[in-house]
Amino acid sequence: MPHIPTIGVLALQGAFEVHARRLASLGANTLLVRRPNQLTNLDALVIPGGESTTFLKHLEREGFYDTLNTFVHTKPIFGTCAGCILLAKEVTNPPQPSFGVLDISVERNAYGRQNDSAIITADTSLPGGPLEMVFIRAPRITRLGSAIETLATRDGSPTLIRQGRLLAATFHPELTDDFRVHQLFLDIVQKATT
């Protein structure tokens, strides 16, 4: 019988429950992660959107940052919006700490403030045609390392990228009816755990 992965969703802010429901509907076991000891025995983790500096403040307690830092350097991780920022090697506008596992530079809030949020549809290399993308105070990826694969773009800037076991989106795939991005992450996790 194939291994059913257990995927945690960092549940400190953002639409974490939506991510968990989406992954569960695709066949994963899910766990909402609010404490560092909950990372034990997880196969992978989603770091959802929210506000990246607020995430960092939450992670200051109980050694959470250090425990999570170790986890993201070894397991499959999917970061959306603020999660993408926290995974990036370099963060600008303004600079801030990050886990530095994803070989990219990101500019925070690059597409404007809350009232500049947008829903666009663009081509993707994922099978199944164009991809709907919901941008809310989204970051822009401004530099890609050589190991980064771009899966979708907005006005020439990468919006969905992969680096091996790491997946990141500058938009919110959990806020659409399209399951392909979460399915891709589940596929990455299943490959990493078999």
C-alpha positions in Angstrom: 0.0 0.0 0.0 1.4 3.4 -0.9 2.6 5.8 1.8 0.0 8.5 2.5 2.0 11.6 3.3 1.3 13.8 6.3 1.6 17.4 5.3 1.6 20.2 7.9 0.2 23.6 7.3 1.7 26.4 9.4 -1.4 27.7 11.2 -0.2 31.1 12.5 -2.0 33.3 10.1 -3.4 33.2 6.5 -5.8 30.8 4.8 -4.1 27.7 6.4 -7.4 25.8 6.8 -8.1 26.2 3.0 -4.7 24.7 2.2 -5.3 21.8 4.6 -8.7 21.0 3.2 -7.4 21.2 -0.4 -4.5 18.8 0.4 -6.9 16.4 2.3 -9.2 16.3 -0.7 -6.3 15.2 -2.8 -5.5 12.3 -0.4 -3.0 13.6 2.1 -3.2 13.5 5.8 -2.9 17.1 7.1 -2.0 18.7 10.4 -2.4 22.4 11.4 1.0 23.3 12.9 0.9 25.9 15.7 3.9 24.6 17.9 7.4 23.5 17.0 6.9 20.0 18.4 4.2 19.4 15.8 6.8 19.4 13.0 7.9 15.9 14.2 7.0 13.1 11.9 5.7 15.4 9.2 6.6 14.6 5.6 6.3 18.2 4.3 5.0 21.6 5.2 3.0 24.5 3.6 3.8 28.0 4.7 0.7 30.0 3.7 0.2 33.7 2.9 -0.1 36.3 5.5 2.3 39.0 6.6 5.9 37.8 6.6 7.1 40.0 9.5 4.1 38.9 11.6 5.1 35.3 10.9 8.6 36.0 12.1 7.3 37.5 15.4 5.1 34.4 16.0 8.2 32.2 15.3 10.3 33.9 18.0 8.6 31.9 20.8 9.5 28.4 22.0 12.5 28.0 19.6 10.0 27.7 16.7 12.2 29.6 14.2 15.2 27.3 14.8 13.1 24.1 14.6 11.4 25.3 11.5 14.7 26.4 10.0 16.0 22.9 10.3 12.8 21.4 8.9 12.8 23.6 5.7 16.4 22.7 5.0 15.5 19.0 4.8 11.8 18.4 3.8 9.5 19.4 0.9 8.1 22.9 1.5 5.4 24.9 -0.4 5.4 28.6 0.3 2.6 30.9 -0.9 3.0 34.7 -0.9 4.5 35.4 2.6 5.6 31.8 2.6 7.6 32.4 -0.6 9.2 35.5 1.1 10.2 33.4 4.1 11.9 30.7 1.9 13.8 33.2 -0.3 17.6 33.7 -0.1 17.2 37.5 -0.4 14.3 39.8 0.7 14.0 43.5 -0.2 11.6 46.4 0.3 12.5 46.3 3.1 15.1 43.6 3.8 14.2 41.0 6.5 15.4 37.6 7.8 14.3 34.5 5.9 15.2 30.8 5.8 17.2 31.3 2.7 16.6 27.9 1.1 15.1 29.0 -2.2 17.7 30.6 -4.5 15.7 33.7 -5.4 15.4 37.3 -4.5 11.9 38.7 -3.7 10.6 42.2 -3.4 7.8 42.5 -0.8 4.5 44.1 -1.7 5.8 44.7 -5.2 2.4 44.8 -6.9 1.0 47.4 -4.5 -1.1 47.6 -1.4 -4.3 45.7 -0.6 -6.5 47.7 -2.9 -4.1 46.8 -5.8 -4.9 43.1 -5.4 -5.8 41.3 -8.7 -7.0 38.0 -10.2 -5.3 37.2 -13.5 -5.2 34.2 -15.7 -1.9 33.3 -17.4 -0.1 30.5 -19.2 1.6 27.8 -17.2 3.7 24.8 -17.9 1.4 22.7 -15.8 -0.9 20.5 -17.9 -4.4 21.7 -18.3 -4.3 25.2 -19.8 -4.0 28.7 -18.3 -3.8 29.1 -14.5 -5.9 31.5 -12.4 -3.8 33.5 -9.9 -5.0 35.6 -7.0 -2.5 38.3 -5.9 -3.0 40.0 -2.5 -0.2 42.4 -1.6 2.0 40.0 -3.5 5.8 39.8 -3.6 7.7 39.9 -7.0 10.5 37.5 -7.7 13.3 39.6 -9.0 16.2 37.1 -9.3 16.3 33.4 -10.0 19.1 31.0 -9.3 20.2 28.5 -11.9 18.4 25.6 -10.3 15.0 27.3 -10.4 12.3 26.1 -12.8 9.6 28.7 -13.7 6.1 27.3 -14.0 4.1 30.5 -14.5 4.6 34.2 -14.9 2.9 37.6 -14.6 4.2 40.3 -16.9 7.4 38.5 -17.3 8.0 37.9 -13.6 8.0 34.4 -12.2 4.9 33.6 -10.0 5.2 29.9 -9.6 8.6 28.3 -9.2 10.2 25.0 -8.2 13.6 24.1 -6.9 13.7 20.4 -6.4 11.6 19.6 -3.2 10.7 23.3 -2.8 7.7 24.9 -4.5 6.7 28.6 -4.2 4.0 30.9 -5.5 3.7 34.6 -5.2 -0.1 34.2 -5.5 -2.7 32.3 -3.5 -3.6 29.0 -5.3 -5.8 28.0 -2.4 -8.3 30.8 -3.3 -9.2 29.3 -6.7 -11.0 26.2 -7.8 -7.9 24.9 -9.6 -6.2 22.1 -7.7 -3.2 21.7 -9.9 -0.6 23.6 -7.8 -1.5 21.6 -4.7 -1.5 18.4 -6.7 2.0 19.2 -7.9 3.2 19.7 -4.3 1.6 16.5 -3.3 3.4 14.7 -6.2 6.7 16.3 -5.0 6.0 15.0 -1.4 5.1 11.5 -2.6 8.2 11.3 -4.7 10.4 12.4 -1.7 8.8 9.9 0.7 9.0 6.8 -1.4 
